[in-house]
């Protein structure tokens, strides 16, 4: 059986590397994307089982990327993260629910290790 595929979309390399290390330890095959455009390229190669998406990024915000995932008929898991105003996370979650999709997992930075593992566990191989 192949490992579940996860894409981490975050413009903070240190945070993305931290999440990648934890995810790989849980059995995920991890790919990193520093922007929505990078996610689109990776998505074209292989649809992930789980996407962790930062809401506040410089070129394109996570709400726009989440909308693109909806238009691309993405059916995998979605974890939304932000270290900024929690209303951004709530707005993205509400938009997904209004589109008839399952609600995303919502995490606020800084994230505790146990909280991160619990959020990824439903899609993990271990």
C-alpha positions in Angstrom: 0.0 0.0 0.0 1.3 3.5 -0.9 1.8 6.2 1.7 -0.8 8.9 1.9 0.2 12.0 0.0 0.2 15.4 1.7 1.0 18.9 0.3 1.9 21.6 2.8 1.2 25.1 1.3 3.0 27.7 3.4 5.3 30.6 2.6 7.2 30.1 5.9 9.9 27.5 5.1 10.8 26.8 8.8 7.1 26.1 9.6 6.6 24.0 6.5 9.8 21.9 7.3 8.5 21.3 10.9 5.1 20.1 9.6 6.9 17.9 7.0 9.1 16.3 9.6 6.0 15.4 11.7 4.0 14.2 8.8 6.8 12.0 7.4 7.1 10.4 10.9 3.3 9.6 10.6 3.8 7.9 7.3 2.9 10.7 4.8 4.7 11.3 1.5 5.2 15.0 1.8 5.4 17.7 -0.9 6.0 21.4 -0.2 4.4 24.3 -2.0 5.3 27.9 -1.1 2.3 29.4 -2.9 -1.0 28.6 -4.5 0.6 28.4 -7.9 3.1 25.8 -6.6 0.2 23.8 -5.2 -1.5 23.8 -8.7 1.7 22.4 -10.3 1.9 19.6 -7.7 -1.8 18.9 -7.9 -1.4 18.4 -11.6 1.2 15.7 -11.0 -0.8 13.8 -8.3 -3.8 14.7 -6.3 -3.0 14.7 -2.6 -4.9 12.9 0.2 -4.4 15.9 2.5 -3.6 19.6 2.0 -2.4 21.8 4.8 -3.1 25.4 3.6 -1.9 28.6 5.2 -4.6 31.3 4.8 -2.3 34.4 4.8 0.3 34.3 2.0 1.8 37.1 0.0 0.7 36.5 -3.6 -2.6 34.6 -3.2 -4.5 34.0 0.0 -5.5 30.6 1.2 -9.2 31.4 0.7 -8.6 31.8 -3.1 -6.6 28.6 -3.1 -9.4 26.8 -1.2 -11.8 28.0 -3.8 -9.5 26.7 -6.6 -9.4 23.3 -4.8 -13.2 23.3 -4.8 -13.3 24.1 -8.5 -10.8 21.3 -9.1 -13.2 18.8 -7.4 -10.6 18.1 -4.6 -12.2 15.5 -2.3 -9.3 15.0 0.2 -8.7 16.4 3.6 -8.0 20.1 4.2 -6.3 21.6 7.2 -6.4 25.4 7.3 -3.8 27.3 9.3 -3.0 30.9 10.2 -1.1 32.9 12.7 -3.2 36.0 11.9 -6.7 37.0 12.6 -8.9 33.9 13.4 -11.7 35.4 11.4 -9.7 34.5 8.2 -9.9 30.8 9.2 -13.6 31.0 10.1 -14.4 32.7 6.8 -12.6 30.0 4.8 -14.3 27.2 6.7 -17.7 28.8 6.2 -17.1 29.2 2.4 -16.2 25.4 2.2 -19.3 24.4 4.1 -21.5 26.7 1.9 -20.0 24.9 -1.1 -21.3 21.6 0.3 -17.9 20.3 1.3 -16.8 18.8 4.6 -15.6 21.4 7.1 -11.8 21.7 7.2 -9.7 21.2 10.3 -8.7 24.6 11.6 -5.4 25.3 13.4 -3.9 28.5 14.7 -0.2 29.2 14.8 1.7 28.5 16.9 0.6 24.9 16.8 1.4 22.4 19.5 2.9 19.1 18.4 0.0 17.0 19.8 -2.5 19.3 18.1 -0.8 18.9 14.8 -0.6 15.1 15.0 -4.2 14.9 16.0 -5.2 17.0 13.0 -3.3 14.8 10.5 -4.2 11.4 12.1 -7.4 10.7 10.2 -5.4 10.6 6.9 -2.2 9.0 8.3 -0.8 5.6 7.3 0.2 4.7 10.8 
